[in-house]
C-alpha cells in the first residue's frame, strides 16, 4: 500500500504555480494546473536545476538553465527523446483541503 505525505493545503499553490517540498528524502515539485495537482521530481534530470524555479507553459515546465521542457503530468522530456532525461512522477491525493504526495514515484 502506498503511503502519502501531506505537503500543503490547496490554497498554498495558486492555479498555474508550483512549490517544492521534501517527500521521503526527495525534492518534489507540486504543480497546480487548472484540472488538478501534479507532482514530479524537482531537480532537472539533465542539469539538476530546480524545475519549480523554471517557467510553466501550460502543461510543460521549462528548466531555467537549458530551457528543456518536461511534462508536468507525465514527466516526459519534450525536447530530448531520451528516457533517462524524463522526470519521475508522483501520485497526488487531495483530501479536503490537504495536498498529499505519494512517498514513492509512480
C-alpha angles and dihedrals in degrees: 000000000000119000122220128207120208108232105171146327123276094253092057091076116045119212109281094025138092143203134199124236136176109245117182091334095313128105107238128185116221114203127195109210123176090263098046148292125315134180133206135164108287100215111081106248088222106046106002097241119143109269093201087064088056130085123283113217108180105295094349129084117203122210112240094224107052098003094237112162127229128190109247091207100044106016092233117151104238096194102046120038094210114123095216088062094060118106119235115248129217130204115247124208125194117204113178102313096334122109113207128183125207110250093226127054118256 
